[in-house]
């Protein structure tokens, strides 16, 4: 088993981070936070391409110093379609295109970078974000500079589709290094690379590192654990999150005994909003109707006061969740958690926790 990499060996001075950033998904924002901290430690100039630069900067102010915030350039992500393109032009964000051209290194990452469970991963969104860098690479290759400046981070699921495999192989070949967060992903990618004759064992061993999901390092969880007492009311409560209609009945059956015993229920909208994807608040209302709850569940927000969020979560008797990152954060805080795996990545990360965190 590969050792945990706690260092990002990124070439060059200026690094741009692209992916689903500032979409108000706790998982993505915590992963990004520690990636930023690692790069700041190495003295890098950081540019973050994101949906909402002002919101992301506001969120990061809870964790970074003013000096660190000022050293980061927050810009708008490239448009994904016609409507976003015209808005991008109208707002004048096209001027930010210079950052995509002038950057030295690119980190492409987030949740599952390439996975058949998320069709947009292979339908071109990643390719759209990478357009300026592809042009730059073509120019560099033409000038005889074959330096690779792309770094892939976190989760990859090797697809069954031959077309998608060609897509994946292209990005793997053109990346300098891969920082992957679970053992199954590493094994699948190694097998995939070995099945292509253009790869060799030496390039493979230098290309892949196991990098624990960086949300683990994004916040001082251990300091929270040793803090005595609870910073919230002494009443008993549980914490709930749902992101999939298929688990509403299961969660309702599991939490009904707590509701009947008078437990308070906090609901965490891990994922707040994104066009085309229901917010977790949508399933809160469905769950309340399913249980005929007399009072709406209290929302436990993580955006504006992350410290309180952690304090309340720490004191929960049990956490019931479908979102991977609430499961991870609750695990870091050693809270009893029941997870409903709606995607394979949850099962894979359970194995990481069992083999890495529990053995520490």
N, C-alpha and C positions, 0 to 999 in steps of 0.2 A: 504494500500500500504506500502510495506517495506521501511524503511528509507535507504538512500544511505550509503553504507559502504565505508569508506575512509581508512580503515585499513585492512591489510591482516594478519589474525591471523594464521601465519604459525609456526608450531612446529619445534623444532630443530634449529641448527645453520647454516648448509649448505643446500642450496636450488638449485636444478637444474631446469631450465626452458626448456621445450621441445615443439615442434610444428613446424609450417612452419615459421622458422626464417631466416632472411637474404635472402629472395627470392625477394628482391627489390619491395616489396609491401608496400606502404606508411602506409596503415592501420595497418598491422601487426607490423611494426617497431615502430610506435608511441604507440601502445598498450604495446608493450614490454618495451619501454622506461620508461613509468610511473610505470609499474610493478617493474622495476629495481630500480627506485627512491624510491618507497615505501619500498622495501627490504633493500636498503642501509640505509634508515632512521632508520630501526629497527636493524641495525648492522649485517645483515646476510652475510654469505659468498655465493657469487652468481656464478653459473656455467650456461652458456648459450650454449645449443646444437643448432647448426645452419648450414646452407648450406655453408656459406662463412665467417669464423671468421674474416679474415682481413678486408673484406668490412664492416661488421657490426661494428667492432671497429672504423674504420674510420668515419662511419656515426655518431656514438655516441659521437665522439669527439666534435661535434658541440653543444652538450647539457650537457655533463658531464665534471667535472674537471679531470685533469690528475690523481689525487689521486684516484678518483672514478673509472676511467677506469682501473687502476692498481689493484683495488680490485675485478675485475670481471675476471673470467676465461672463455675464448671463446674457444669452442671445436667444432669439426665437428659432424654433426648429424649421427646417425646410418644409414647404407645403407638400401635402400628400395627394391633393386632387385639384380640380379646376376652381372650386369655390375658395379653398384655402389659398390657392395661388393668387387669385385676384385680391383677396384680403391682404395677403403678404405684400403685394405691390402697393395697394391703397394706403396701408399703414406705414409705408416706407421702410419696411424691414428688409427689403432687398439690399439695402446698404450694408447689412450685416453679412452679406455673402463673402465679403473680404476675409472674414475670420476662417471660413471654410477653406479658402485658397492658401492662406498664409500659415496655417498651423503645421506643426512638424509631425506629430503623432496623433493617431485616432484610436479611441477606445469605443468599441461598439459592444453594448451589453445591456443588461437589465435582467428581466426574468428569464424565460426560455428564448434565447436568441433565434434559434431555428427549431421549430417543432410543428409537426402536422396537427397538433391539438390547437394551434393558433394559426389558421390559414393565412393571415396577413403576413406572417413571417416569411412565407414563400410566394406571396402574391405581389411582392415588389416594394413594400414599404421600406425594408432595409436597403434595397437597391436604390430607392429614391433618395434616402438620406446620404448614401455613399456616392452620389453622382459627382460632386466636385472632386472627391478624392480619386475616383476612377479616372477622370480626365487628367488629374495631376500625375497619377501613376503612368498613364499612357505617355505623357510628355517626358517623365523621368526615364522611362524605358527607352524612348526614342533618343534621348540624350546620352544613353549608356549608363544611367544610374539605376541599378536594380534594387536599391534599398527598400525594404518592406517597413511600413510604418503603421500597420493595422494590428490592433490587439482585440481579441475576442474574449468576452468574460461571461461566465456563469453557466447557463444550461443549454445543452444541445441534444436534440433527439434525432438520431439518424433516420431519415424517412425511408419508406418502401418504394416510393415513386422514383423512377429512373431520372426523370426531369429534375425533381427536387434534389436528388443526389448530385447531379451535375452542378446545380446551383450551390449546394453546400461545399462540394469539392473546390469550386472556384474560390470561395471565401477562405477556406482553410489554406489553400496553396498561397494565397496572397496575404496571409497574416504572418506577423513576426512571432507572435506567441499566443497561447491559449491559457486562460486562467479559469478552470472548470470547478464547479462547486460540489460535485458528488461523484462517488466512485463508479456508479453505473454509466454516467455520461463519459467519464474518462475511458472506461473499458469499450464502450460503443464507438467512440471517436477513434481510439487506437486501432480497433478492428477495421473500421472503415478506411482509415489511412493505410493500413497494411494491405488492404485489398486492392490498392491502386499502385501500379508498378512504378510511378514516378516518385513515390516516397521511398525513403530508406530508414533503417533503424536509428541511425545517428541523428537525422533531422527530427525524427519522431520524439526521441528522448529529450531533445533540447526544446521542443516546441510546446509541451504540455506541463502545466503545474496544477496541483490540487490547491485551490484557494477557498477556504471555508466561507460560506455565505457571510459577506462582510457586515451584515446587520448585527452579527454577534459582537463585533468590535466597535460598533457605532455609538454605543451608549454604555456607561459604567454599570452594567447589570449587577456585578458582584457587590458594588457599593450599596446598591438598593437592597440586596439580600441581607446584608449585615446590619442594616438600619432597623432598630427595634421599634416595635409598635406599628400601628396603622395610622395613616394620615387622613383617614376618612371615618365616617360614622361606624360604630361598632356593630351595626345590624348585619345580618348574614345576607350574602348576595352571590349571584353567579354572573358570568359574562357570556354573551352569546354573539355570534356572527354567522350570517348565511350569505352565500353568493350564488347559490344554485337552487332552482325551483325543485329539483329532484330530492333534496334533502329536507324540505320543509316539514314533512310528516315525521321523519325520523327525529329531527331536533325537537319538534313539538312534543312528541311522546317522551323524550328524555328529560325535558325541562318541566313538564307538567307537574310531577311530584314536588318540585321545588316551589312552583307557583302556588300549589295547594297548601304548602307549609308556610306561606307568607314570605318567602325569600324575595328580596328585591332583585330585579333583573336589569342589568346594564346591557345595552346593545352597542356594539362597536361597528361603525361603518368604515371598515378598513379601506375600502375603495369608494370614493365619494362621487365622482362623476366623470363621464366620458360619453361623447355623442355615439349612440348606437349600442352602448353597453349599459345595462341597468345598474344604477348605483346600489350598493348594499342596503341603502335605506328603503328601496323598493321591497325587499324581502322582509324587512322589519315589519312593515304594515301587513304583509301576507301572514306572517307568523302570529301577530297579535290577533288577527281575525280568526285564524285557525284555532287559537286557544281561548277565544272569547275573553281576552284579557280585559279586566275592568278599567285598568289605567294603562296608558302607553308606556312602553319600556323607556327608561331614561337613557339618553344617548351619552356615551362616553367618547368624547372626541379626542383625537390625538394630534390635531393640527396646531391649535393655538397654545396649548399648554401640555406639552409632552411629559413634563415632570409629574403633573397630576395624573395623567393617563397611566403612567407606569405605577404610581403609588396605588391607585385604585385596583389596577389589574393584579398587582402583587397580593392584595388581600382577598381576592375571589376564592370561594370554596372550590369551584370548578369552572373551567372555560370550555364552552361548546363552540366549535368553529369549523368552517369549511375553507377559509382562507389560509393558505400556507403560512403567511407571515405572522398572523396572530398566533398560530400554533408555535412558530419558532420563538417569538418574543415571550410567550407564556412559558415555553420550555426553558428559556434562558433564566426566567424568574422562578423556575421550579414549581410552577403552579400546576395542579392536576388538570389535565386537558384531554378532552375527547375530540378527535379530529375526524371529519368526514371527507375522505380523499376524493375530490371531484376530478383531479388530474394526477397523472403518474408522478409528477414532480414532488408531491407531498410524500408519497411512499418512499421515494429516493432520499428525501431529506430526513425522514425518520431514521433511516439506516445510518446517515451521517451523524446524527445526534447520538445514536446508540454507540457508534464506534469511536467517536471523537470526544464529545463533551462528557459523556458518562464515565469514560475511562480516565479523564483528566484528574 
